[in-house]
């Protein structure tokens, strides 16, 4: 599979890559430092069944749609709403699934540990990457070039895919309802 052009990583000089990273990501300090963070706070999620159907409209069948609607209603009755499940499913993309551990380099897996930090967990943090622990003093500036390039690739992907956190959560929840 060919990488889409919006994931292109044209920078090659170490200084340019480091400048790009510091320009595009946030740094947060809580109990420990989190120098690579993305704002993933969601505001006004549209978790209505109609909106979620829109993400999978081309795959509709009557049985499939009624199963998804039942799952949607069960979630509402058993949990008092959809926000919590939707956020949890989106977080599981980083914690339990390999989505952002395999596509980042397109030719090999990467070793990355994510965390959600902040009062409401509204910041996605890359805490560890390829053996370097950023919460324990590792510096982006000290990374070997190959590791830095892989981190740069991952950051470009995350910047694209998380540019609209609401849409990311809504799509993930729609996938949970319709595709599982």
C-alpha positions in Angstrom: 0.0 0.0 0.0 1.4 3.4 -1.0 1.6 6.1 1.7 -0.8 9.0 1.0 0.9 12.3 0.1 -0.4 14.0 3.3 1.9 11.7 5.2 5.0 12.9 3.2 8.1 13.7 5.3 10.3 15.8 3.1 12.6 17.1 5.8 16.0 15.3 5.9 18.3 17.5 8.0 18.3 16.8 11.7 18.0 20.4 12.7 15.0 20.9 10.4 13.3 17.9 11.8 13.8 18.9 15.4 12.6 22.5 14.6 9.5 21.0 12.9 8.7 18.8 15.9 9.1 21.6 18.4 7.0 23.9 16.2 4.1 21.4 15.7 3.7 19.6 19.1 3.0 20.8 22.6 5.0 20.3 25.7 3.1 19.6 29.0 4.5 19.4 32.5 2.5 17.5 35.1 4.1 15.1 37.6 6.5 14.3 34.9 7.5 16.1 31.6 5.6 15.3 28.5 7.5 17.0 25.6 5.5 15.5 22.8 1.8 16.2 23.2 -1.2 16.6 20.9 -4.4 18.5 21.9 -7.1 15.9 21.6 -9.8 17.5 23.7 -13.3 17.0 22.3 -16.0 19.6 22.4 -19.6 19.0 21.3 -19.3 15.5 20.0 -22.1 14.5 17.6 -22.7 10.9 18.7 -26.2 10.8 17.3 -27.1 7.6 15.5 -27.7 9.5 12.2 -24.2 11.1 12.3 -22.5 7.8 13.1 -24.4 6.1 10.3 -23.0 8.7 7.9 -19.5 7.2 8.3 -20.7 3.8 7.1 -23.6 4.7 4.9 -22.3 2.8 1.8 -22.2 -0.5 3.7 -25.8 -0.5 4.9 -28.0 -3.5 4.9 -31.2 -3.9 6.9 -29.9 -6.6 9.3 -26.6 -4.8 9.8 -28.2 -1.5 10.5 -30.6 -2.9 13.0 -27.8 -4.7 14.8 -25.8 -1.5 15.1 -28.9 0.4 16.3 -29.5 -2.2 19.0 -25.9 -1.9 20.1 -26.3 1.9 20.1 -29.5 1.6 22.3 -27.9 -0.9 24.6 -24.9 1.4 25.2 -27.3 4.3 26.0 -29.4 2.2 28.4 -26.5 0.5 30.2 -24.1 3.4 30.4 -26.3 6.5 30.4 -24.8 7.9 27.3 -22.3 7.4 24.5 -19.5 9.9 25.3 -17.6 7.6 27.7 -17.7 4.6 25.4 -16.7 6.7 22.4 -13.7 8.3 24.2 -12.6 4.9 25.5 -12.8 3.3 22.1 -10.7 6.2 20.6 -8.1 5.8 23.4 -7.9 2.1 22.8 -6.6 2.8 19.3 -3.5 4.0 21.1 -3.4 1.6 24.1 -4.6 -1.7 22.8 -4.6 -1.7 19.0 -1.5 -1.4 16.8 -2.9 1.3 14.5 -0.3 3.9 15.3 2.5 1.4 16.0 2.6 -0.2 12.5 1.7 2.5 9.9 4.1 5.1 11.2 7.1 3.7 9.4 5.2 1.8 6.6 8.0 -0.8 6.5 8.5 -1.8 10.1 6.8 -1.7 13.5 7.8 1.0 15.9 8.1 0.8 19.7 6.0 3.6 21.1 4.1 4.1 24.4 1.3 6.6 24.5 -0.4 8.2 27.5 -3.3 10.6 28.0 -2.4 13.4 30.4 -4.0 16.5 31.8 -7.1 17.1 34.0 -9.5 15.4 31.6 -6.9 13.4 29.6 -7.2 15.9 26.8 -3.5 15.6 25.7 -2.1 12.6 23.9 1.5 12.2 24.9 4.3 10.1 23.3 6.0 9.1 26.5 8.4 6.5 25.1 9.7 5.9 21.7 12.2 3.3 20.4 13.7 2.9 23.9 13.9 6.6 24.8 11.8 7.7 27.8 10.8 11.3 27.4 9.2 11.4 30.8 12.5 10.5 32.3 14.8 13.1 30.7 15.4 11.7 27.2 15.8 14.6 24.8 14.5 14.8 21.2 17.7 16.6 20.3 19.8 13.6 21.4 18.0 11.0 19.4 20.1 9.2 16.7 19.1 10.2 13.2 17.2 7.0 12.3 15.1 7.2 15.5 14.4 10.9 14.9 13.3 10.2 11.3 10.8 7.5 12.6 9.5 9.8 15.3 9.1 12.6 12.7 7.1 10.2 10.5 4.9 9.3 13.4 4.3 12.9 14.3 3.3 13.8 10.7 0.8 11.0 10.8 -0.6 12.0 14.1 -0.8 15.6 13.2 -2.9 14.7 10.2 -5.1 12.0 11.8 -5.8 14.0 15.0 -6.3 17.4 13.4 -10.0 17.1 14.3 -10.3 15.1 17.5 -14.1 15.2 17.4 -14.1 13.5 14.0 -11.5 11.0 15.2 -13.7 10.0 18.2 -16.9 9.9 16.1 -15.3 7.7 13.4 -13.9 5.4 16.0 -17.2 5.1 17.7 -19.0 4.5 14.4 -16.4 1.7 13.7 -17.1 0.2 17.2 -20.9 0.2 16.4 -20.9 -0.8 12.8 -17.7 -2.7 12.0 -17.1 -5.0 15.0 
